[in-house]
Amino acid sequence: MTNLLDKPIPKAGILDIAPYVGGKSKIDGVADPIKLSSNENALGVSAHAVEAFVDAQGKLFRYPDGLANPLRAAVADYHGLEADRLVFGNGSDEVFLLLNQIYLEAGDNIVTGEHGFLAYRISALACQAEVKLAPEPEQRIEIENLLELVDDRTRIVYLSNPANPTGTWNTPEEIAELRARLDPRILLVVDEAYAEFVDEPTWASAFEMARASENIIVTRTFSKIHGLAGLRIGFGYCPKAVIEAIERIRLPFNINLPAQFAGIAALSDHFHIEASRQQVLNWHPRFLQEIRALGYFIRKSAGNFVLIHFKDTAEAEAANAYLMSQGLIVRHVANYGLPQCLRVTIGKDDENRAFLDALKRFATRT
Ligand SMILES: Cc1ncc(COP(=O)(O)O)c(C=O)c1O
């Protein structure tokens, strides 16, 4: 007789972790839904990147460059960073995972905002660490609230700037203050996944601050402005000592070969980068204006998405269901502690028009 308990058991805590649920991509019975649920690039992939991806096909039997050296050089050049201070990940998600694996022991903790990106938390919990969530009044990270949670078991503070799903941001002065008041043995990870979409004078990249620091890491991704979410490329700009630790456990070929090819080409396509940014900057004020005119609360967002507030959870769920019935997929962000909100990615012109018209029909239904 087989004993049902006689099977491998995951270590404590693993099965308590809520699995990450990505943005939906299908609606039953709708052949071609409009997907505005994952903050992908409205304009898709750069034609240069597609060409480079296709060119990679004859080399697929080869292992990729383990250090992604040509991509590393291109990123260093593009952003004006030292190539030997970069680490690449299978998406920036993998950079967070590596950091958590390296710095967190059971009983340690990470601190982040209460509506902070879920990827930081999942791998921290897998390390049997605690996740401490700082209140975000006005859905914006408050430095004081983060610092209040920091204790002698805190190893990493994560801050996305701009933040997903709220779209709010922190100023360089706030980040400098946070860093100044943090024990230098605690890592401060500033996740700048949406940096290229920001058009705010009170925002600046933390790259310069990180350059002179032993405990700041800045992460970026190719999934947003470069439209390469499907290829999975992210990177961290890190102090040398962090790189030395990461390079001991990073899987040797974590950035696949076509991704490396396409990533380099994407960086060189200035036209696509600028067009992608302009698409968001052109539509953002129209989203604000039209959605406010319907009576919903919505803040300025520094990302390629907006967060719409409904009266309550029931109204957000009803709006979500109505939009689905119209072939539109957006993101209900209940698992980010915002059950009364829907997050909507700014899409192509016709997609945005379809969304705004459908929301108007919902708001004016009788
Ligand atoms: C704040 C934030 N950071 C990081 C990422 C993940 O990026 P990647 O695709 O590079 O793993 C996302 C993706 O949605 C995000 O919203």
The ligand as a Gaussian input file, in Angstrom:
#p B3LYP/6-31G(d) Opt

LIG

0 1
 C        7.823000      47.441000     -11.406000
 C        8.234000      46.315000     -12.299000
 N        9.460000      45.818000     -12.198000
 C        9.886000      44.795000     -12.958000
 C        9.043000      44.226000     -13.888000
 C        9.452000      42.971000     -14.566000
 O       10.221000      43.123000     -15.608000
 P       10.841000      41.886000     -16.374000
 O        9.917000      41.592000     -17.494000
 O       12.158000      42.441000     -16.802000
 O       11.007000      40.731000     -15.441000
 C        7.754000      44.708000     -14.057000
 C        6.862000      44.057000     -15.031000
 O        5.704000      44.250000     -15.097000
 C        7.331000      45.775000     -13.232000
 O        6.096000      46.242000     -13.316000

